[in-house]
C-alpha cells in the first residue's frame, strides 16, 4: 500500500510541475527561429583572435596542441615574411586545424595560449552530415578582420571586476600578482622579465623591414 501511495505521490509532483510550466510557458524557445542568449563564459566552438590591426595573434608556439588531452588541435608553423607579415611574431601558424569531433571543450588550450589567441565562443550549432566538416581550418576559425580581441583566460589572475573586454598583458599581470602575494606574505618577490623570443619590440619590426628592403 505504501508503494502505491509513493507512486501516485511522485506522479502528482510531476503533473503539478508540468501544469505550472505549461500555464506560464516561460521555458519554451521556438528553436531555430529563436535562440537563447548564452552566458558570457559559454564554452563551445573555438575561435582565433586577431590584433586590432587585423594581423593574426597566433605565433605558432604550439602550446595549445601540446596540452590538448584529445589531440584535437594541429598546427604547422612558418617563418613570418617581413615584407608581408601575417602576425607580429617571428613565426605564424601556416596551418591551424581544430577537430570539433575530438574536442572535449575543456578549455585547456585557452589557458595555455600566451597571447590569448584562442577563445571559446557561443557557437554551439556544430551538427553536420559528415566528419570532414567538423574539422575547421584557419578560414573558419579566425574571426573577421576588424573584430576587437577580448579576454580569454579564466585563471586565478582574472578577476570579475576586470572584465573590460581587453586581453591582458600576461607578463605584467603575473608580475603584479607576484608582488601582491609577496607583500601579503612578507617575502622577497620573484623576478619576471618579458621574453622577446617571438614578439618584436616597439619599432623593431619596421626597422627589420627597412633592412630587408635595402639588402
C-alpha positions as a Python dict, from the first residue, in 0.01 Angstrom:
ca = {
    (1, 'X'): (0, 0, 0),
    (2, 'X'): (286, 235, 84),
    (3, 'X'): (441, 163, -253),
    (4, 'X'): (123, 257, -438),
    (5, 'X'): (95, 579, -236),
    (6, 'X'): (459, 669, -316),
    (7, 'X'): (392, 603, -686),
    (8, 'X'): (91, 836, -700),
    (9, 'X'): (277, 1098, -494),
    (10, 'X'): (557, 1103, -748),
    (11, 'X'): (310, 1124, -1037),
    (12, 'X'): (132, 1415, -867),
    (13, 'X'): (458, 1608, -822),
    (14, 'X'): (543, 1559, -1188),
    (15, 'X'): (193, 1659, -1302),
    (16, 'X'): (195, 1966, -1078),
    (17, 'X'): (520, 2096, -1225),
    (18, 'X'): (401, 2014, -1576),
    (19, 'X'): (79, 2214, -1534),
    (20, 'X'): (273, 2504, -1382),
    (21, 'X'): (523, 2513, -1669),
    (22, 'X'): (254, 2487, -1937),
    (23, 'X'): (50, 2764, -1776),
    (24, 'X'): (339, 3009, -1756),
    (25, 'X'): (528, 2885, -2065),
    (26, 'X'): (850, 3064, -1969),
    (27, 'X'): (1090, 2789, -2072),
    (28, 'X'): (997, 2709, -2432),
    (29, 'X'): (1223, 2853, -2702),
    (30, 'X'): (1100, 2828, -3061),
    (31, 'X'): (1432, 2698, -3196),
    (32, 'X'): (1569, 2758, -3458),
    (33, 'X'): (1361, 3072, -3517),
    (34, 'X'): (1451, 3186, -3165),
    (35, 'X'): (1778, 3123, -2984),
    (36, 'X'): (1864, 3156, -2618),
    (37, 'X'): (2115, 3416, -2504),
    (38, 'X'): (2414, 3227, -2374),
    (39, 'X'): (2618, 3344, -2072),
    (40, 'X'): (2938, 3544, -2138),
    (41, 'X'): (3155, 3245, -2047),
    (42, 'X'): (2983, 2996, -2276),
    (43, 'X'): (3244, 2747, -2394),
    (44, 'X'): (3164, 2600, -2733),
    (45, 'X'): (3341, 2620, -3069),
    (46, 'X'): (3697, 2754, -3074),
    (47, 'X'): (3771, 3083, -3248),
    (48, 'X'): (4106, 3251, -3312),
    (49, 'X'): (4153, 3620, -3243),
    (50, 'X'): (4340, 3887, -3438),
    (51, 'X'): (4519, 4203, -3335),
    (52, 'X'): (4319, 4520, -3376),
    (53, 'X'): (4510, 4599, -3696),
    (54, 'X'): (4398, 4266, -3847),
    (55, 'X'): (4722, 4067, -3806),
    (56, 'X'): (4693, 3720, -3656),
    (57, 'X'): (4773, 3687, -3287),
    (58, 'X'): (4897, 3328, -3316),
    (59, 'X'): (5277, 3286, -3308),
    (60, 'X'): (5272, 2908, -3368),
    (61, 'X'): (5423, 2818, -3029),
    (62, 'X'): (5202, 2504, -3034),
    (63, 'X'): (5144, 2506, -2658),
    (64, 'X'): (4772, 2455, -2721),
    (65, 'X'): (4836, 2146, -2934),
    (66, 'X'): (5074, 2009, -2671),
    (67, 'X'): (4831, 2048, -2380),
    (68, 'X'): (4519, 1927, -2564),
    (69, 'X'): (4419, 1595, -2397),
    (70, 'X'): (4225, 1473, -2701),
    (71, 'X'): (4476, 1587, -2967),
    (72, 'X'): (4209, 1795, -3139),
    (73, 'X'): (4449, 2072, -3250),
    (74, 'X'): (4705, 2054, -3530),
    (75, 'X'): (4942, 2342, -3613),
    (76, 'X'): (5223, 2392, -3861),
    (77, 'X'): (5438, 2698, -3804),
    (78, 'X'): (5601, 2907, -4074),
    (79, 'X'): (5855, 3190, -4089),
    (80, 'X'): (5675, 3522, -4085),
    (81, 'X'): (5766, 3716, -4404),
    (82, 'X'): (5880, 4068, -4318),
    (83, 'X'): (5762, 4217, -4648),
    (84, 'X'): (5410, 4079, -4599),
    (85, 'X'): (5367, 3994, -4228),
    (86, 'X'): (5089, 3763, -4117),
    (87, 'X'): (5143, 3804, -3742),
    (88, 'X'): (5355, 4022, -3512),
    (89, 'X'): (5598, 3745, -3426),
    (90, 'X'): (5890, 3573, -3591),
    (91, 'X'): (5661, 3282, -3676),
    (92, 'X'): (5297, 3241, -3767),
    (93, 'X'): (5056, 2949, -3798),
    (94, 'X'): (5071, 2841, -4162),
    (95, 'X'): (4824, 2563, -4077),
    (96, 'X'): (4578, 2574, -3787),
    (97, 'X'): (4319, 2296, -3768),
    (98, 'X'): (4066, 2206, -3498),
    (99, 'X'): (3867, 1882, -3488),
    (100, 'X'): (3531, 1959, -3327),
    (101, 'X'): (3452, 1586, -3308),
    (102, 'X'): (3760, 1508, -3097),
    (103, 'X'): (3745, 1822, -2880),
    (104, 'X'): (3616, 1774, -2523),
    (105, 'X'): (3575, 2152, -2468),
    (106, 'X'): (3786, 2155, -2152),
    (107, 'X'): (3941, 2497, -2222),
    (108, 'X'): (4300, 2387, -2156),
    (109, 'X'): (4412, 2538, -2487),
    (110, 'X'): (4267, 2876, -2389),
    (111, 'X'): (4465, 2880, -2065),
    (112, 'X'): (4787, 2759, -2230),
    (113, 'X'): (4793, 3023, -2505),
    (114, 'X'): (5038, 3303, -2406),
    (115, 'X'): (4879, 3560, -2638),
    (116, 'X'): (4509, 3494, -2575),
    (117, 'X'): (4462, 3384, -2934),
    (118, 'X'): (4208, 3110, -2861),
    (119, 'X'): (3864, 3183, -2726),
    (120, 'X'): (3572, 2950, -2668),
    (121, 'X'): (3278, 3111, -2839),
    (122, 'X'): (2899, 3085, -2813),
    (123, 'X'): (2877, 2899, -3146),
    (124, 'X'): (2707, 2573, -3046),
    (125, 'X'): (2542, 2467, -3372),
    (126, 'X'): (2803, 2214, -3478),
    (127, 'X'): (2583, 1939, -3623),
    (128, 'X'): (2674, 1837, -3977),
    (129, 'X'): (2631, 1547, -4218),
    (130, 'X'): (2998, 1443, -4233),
    (131, 'X'): (3301, 1422, -4006),
    (132, 'X'): (3512, 1614, -4255),
    (133, 'X'): (3302, 1926, -4199),
    (134, 'X'): (3379, 1907, -3826),
    (135, 'X'): (3744, 1985, -3899),
    (136, 'X'): (3781, 2363, -3905),
    (137, 'X'): (4075, 2536, -4073),
    (138, 'X'): (4208, 2891, -4040),
    (139, 'X'): (3949, 3039, -4272),
    (140, 'X'): (3670, 2921, -4042),
    (141, 'X'): (3850, 2964, -3709),
    (142, 'X'): (3982, 3320, -3735),
    (143, 'X'): (3741, 3599, -3652),
    (144, 'X'): (3684, 3855, -3930),
    (145, 'X'): (3924, 4148, -3963),
    (146, 'X'): (3802, 4437, -3750),
    (147, 'X'): (3670, 4231, -3460),
    (148, 'X'): (3845, 4355, -3148),
    (149, 'X'): (4018, 4091, -2933),
    (150, 'X'): (3868, 4011, -2596),
    (151, 'X'): (3975, 3846, -2274),
    (152, 'X'): (4007, 3470, -2288),
    (153, 'X'): (4185, 3341, -1978),
    (154, 'X'): (3985, 3222, -1680),
    (155, 'X'): (4278, 3159, -1444),
    (156, 'X'): (4346, 3286, -1093),
    (157, 'X'): (4472, 3620, -1226),
    (158, 'X'): (4135, 3700, -1387),
    (159, 'X'): (3914, 3900, -1153),
    (160, 'X'): (3547, 3964, -1220),
    (161, 'X'): (3587, 4342, -1178),
    (162, 'X'): (3849, 4345, -1456),
    (163, 'X'): (3627, 4210, -1732),
    (164, 'X'): (3664, 4512, -1957),
    (165, 'X'): (3680, 4312, -2280),
    (166, 'X'): (4052, 4366, -2347),
    (167, 'X'): (4319, 4092, -2346),
    (168, 'X'): (4564, 4105, -2058),
    (169, 'X'): (4935, 4174, -2086),
    (170, 'X'): (5042, 3839, -1945),
    (171, 'X'): (5391, 3910, -1802),
    (172, 'X'): (5283, 4238, -1642),
    (173, 'X'): (4976, 4083, -1485),
    (174, 'X'): (5175, 3791, -1343),
    (175, 'X'): (5429, 4035, -1203),
    (176, 'X'): (5157, 4237, -1030),
    (177, 'X'): (5010, 3919, -881),
    (178, 'X'): (5350, 3807, -754),
    (179, 'X'): (5416, 4148, -596),
    (180, 'X'): (5078, 4139, -425),
    (181, 'X'): (5142, 3787, -292),
    (182, 'X'): (5493, 3874, -169),
    (183, 'X'): (5363, 4183, 10),
    (184, 'X'): (5096, 3981, 190),
    (185, 'X'): (5343, 3710, 294),
    (186, 'X'): (5629, 3947, 371),
    (187, 'X'): (5872, 3766, 139),
    (188, 'X'): (6101, 3869, -145),
    (189, 'X'): (5907, 3864, -476),
    (190, 'X'): (6024, 3659, -773),
    (191, 'X'): (6174, 3846, -1066),
    (192, 'X'): (5994, 3840, -1402),
    (193, 'X'): (6116, 3959, -1738),
    (194, 'X'): (5924, 3971, -2063),
    (195, 'X'): (6082, 3746, -2323),
    (196, 'X'): (6108, 3877, -2679),
    (197, 'X'): (6171, 3546, -2849),
    (198, 'X'): (5851, 3566, -3051),
    (199, 'X'): (5730, 3925, -3010),
    (200, 'X'): (5921, 4223, -3151),
    (201, 'X'): (5994, 4539, -2956),
    (202, 'X'): (5806, 4853, -3049),
    (203, 'X'): (5958, 4990, -3369),
    (204, 'X'): (6188, 4689, -3416),
    (205, 'X'): (5963, 4528, -3675),
    (206, 'X'): (5968, 4833, -3901),
    (207, 'X'): (6348, 4851, -3876),
    (208, 'X'): (6384, 4487, -3983),
    (209, 'X'): (6162, 4551, -4284),
    (210, 'X'): (6377, 4850, -4386),
    (211, 'X'): (6696, 4641, -4358),
    (212, 'X'): (6547, 4361, -4569),
    (213, 'X'): (6442, 4604, -4839),
    (214, 'X'): (6794, 4755, -4852),
    (215, 'X'): (6955, 4411, -4886),
}
